[in-house]
Amino acid sequence: MERLLNPRSIAMVGASTNIAKMGSLITFNIRAGGYQGEVYPINPKAKTIHGYKAYPTVLDCPTPDVAAIIVPRKAVPEILDQCAHASIKNIILITGGYREISPEGQAAEEEIRTIAQRHKFNLVGPNCVGISRPSLRLNLTSMPYFPPQGPVAFVSQSGAFAAQNFLSVERWGLGLSTVISTGNEAVLTCTDYIQLLANDPETRVILLYIEGLRDGPRFLEAAKHITPKKPILMMKVGRTSEGQRAAASHTGALAGANGIFRGAMRQAGVLLGKSLEDLFDWAMALSHQPLPKGNRVAILTNSGGPGVSLTDICAEEGLAVPVIPEPVQKQLRQFLPPTAVTNNPVDSTFTIDMRLFAKCADILLQLPDIDSLLIHGFFGPDLMQQFKDSPDVPQEVAEALQQEYGHAANMLIHTVNQYDKPALISSTQDRTDSGIKALQDAGIPVYPMPERAARALSVMTRYAQWIRSQ
């Protein structure tokens, strides 16, 4: 199965010269992504497809590590038999029209499962959109966009959730090690994929979009062994009777009672979110930041309102916001404005001096009674771009301000990285600002809302507590 993640060669069965066809688009995406392995388009009527030499069947090309198949459903059994004769062991069956649509489709799926088991295929799908492996520059999906590389694997029973979020993860500042669209899971299931990713050196965090589990007890047993080493974050849909009906018509998934499901996942250390936003928020923190040793949080802000909101969320989520010792408050007051509040939250009041965040963070992260840090209100250098572009503002002043804000971001990165404690930031700016991008690229999560940062820290804390309890 390791060759599913790291194929040296791929046969694209159903590749086409017609760009409107799915097989053509996927072959084009493989080419456009920059994949350096061998690619063998399979089409009996074409000589070349998108610059690759085409072959009539998989029996006519060198044996690939992976065969991706997108042909009409009736042709699939014959193609699988050809793959068996060609000694191909890894199959990605993109073709749909199986148990998700009709009893006839279910019978067809049983047929391909029997063929796969007879020939010992590792079969992904059917009814999936493929896989992506950014480190190999491999985009074996129909999404004409390449996801950014990083330490987070995304396994999804929904092809759209997998491929369409290539765009979203970049806006989050999140990088992917692997994307796997599992489809109907006729042979390989989510359990197989988490076991594969548990041994993948490129993956630190595993995200799952689940409609139902085909092998619940086996999944739980595998998860119990994986979660102490790598977090598993899950979005489970079909939580309601209406959602279960929708899941059954999508991938044919069977969903159990939600309360029982959630309890079982908690016992296995799986972290359950209600949305992909939850999972992406948590993955940003868990994939880069150290786990907190306890639940005691220092809050650093330049405005009172967000500080109060962060304090409320922390208290509701089981995090403690202890008062900063008076000698330390005195130390902070030596360089903060006279209007600042220093007891925790530490509120510098609105200031244009972003360097104060690094100075305060350095003091707070040193405290033995503080396990983590939440920061709100940091701004990067592009905040000053509008002044730099204005003919009415002296350019040397605008440039000096922009340089100061850029320097403040670098100071904060240097400070946070000195300590083995998590630091999460919220800001009204996003990754389009060079300072915010620098923070995220350095592994410091930046969230658009303070509450989302606090909830991500709460999840980190709960996960750390669960690990210590094992």
Phi, psi and omega in degrees: 000338182303331180287345172296322180278327186230062182288140175270344181204149185223133169259128180254095184276117186106010174299148186219154174277350179274109186297341179283348180275146181300318181297328177290315182296318180295318178297320177297318180296324176298315179295312185292331181290338180095018178302131186262357178282180179280140179233129182238094174294137181249111180201117185291349185253357186242148175270317178221153175222118180052038175089354178263144173293132180263155181231148181296318179215172177290344177284347184261350182251165173302148183295119181273162173290326184223138169244121175261132188237124171220088179226167176306147187306321183295335182274350187297313181303319179296319179297319180296320177297321176297319178298322179296315179294333179273002179064033175272131185251339182248119183239133170247107184262100183279332181310135177252189179096031182253225189295349180287347185241332188192163173300324177297320177296323178295320178296320177296324178292321176299325179295315181289330176295318179297317178297315182296319179292324180295321183263002179058046174282144160271103188248120175269133179101205000286187176062048179233173178253001176109203183225164173219140180225090187304325181296334176265002187056038183253118175239089181263056176222177179270000180279115184279055182203145185255128180288149177291149182278142178186195190262013186251126176263140181236114178248123189224132172282350174254121178294321181296315179300325180289301188284320184291341179272007169305322180287320184295317186297328178293320177295331178283345189077026184254139178246148185248139173271325186203144168234128178232120171268115190272339180061222185280349178057051179296328181236287177284139181239177179303328179298316178299321184288320179291327176293322177295315183287336177299330181258009181271116182294343180277349186251126175253330183227140180246124175255139180231130165255119189235135170256330177187156179252130179281336185222065186307307181301320179294320178299313182299319180296318179293317182298322180301328180276335185270318188298331175294342182253322180223131178295140170247118180251129187233134166253114181255117175259175189077030181284340179247167178297323178293319179294325177296321178296318179295321179296320181297327181274354182264297179240010181072021185285147173255125183248136180268185179300131188294319182297317178296318180300312183297319180297318179295319180294320178300319180296332179271359179083011179280133182266118185261127174244164181262353183208163173295331175301316176303308185297317180294318178301313184290321181296324178303318182283313186289335183279344185230325187271148176292153178285144179288148179281339180204196186252014185268123190242136167260137180246129182235122184214166174247019180205142185292317184302306178299328178296318177295316179300315179298321179296316178300311182298317179301314180297318180294331182266007177086015177263143180265141177239081186288153176292136178289134179305145184302318178301326179286321176300320178298321178297319179293321183293345180294334181234352177277158178300155182297340179275359184290152173252133190238007188276336180112104009295149171270110185247109182283357192060162188302126182218150177267356181271092182291345179294339179297331179297316180293320180297314180292317180301321180299320180286315185291321182288343176283341187291128180294338181266011176241127183258340183201169186224132172247131181237133174231141171101012179284139178238144178264178188293335183288351172302330183269002185298324181296327177286323179295329180276351184276132177289347183270357182249131176303123187297327181293329178289313180299318180293323179295318178297318181296320178295322179297316181293322176295320178296322180296322178297316179295321176299316183294319177300312181299318183294309183299321185286354177281343189242147179269053179223144181287142174228123180240142187239146167235144184206150176281352173269161179236194188294345177292342174277134185296327179289317178296318178299319180297319178298312181295319179294336177275003177090012178258111184295141175233122184251152180284342181227141181298326182296324180292324176296317181295319180292324176297319178295323178299318179296317177302318182293316178297318180296318179297320179295321180295318179299316181294336181278348183280000000 
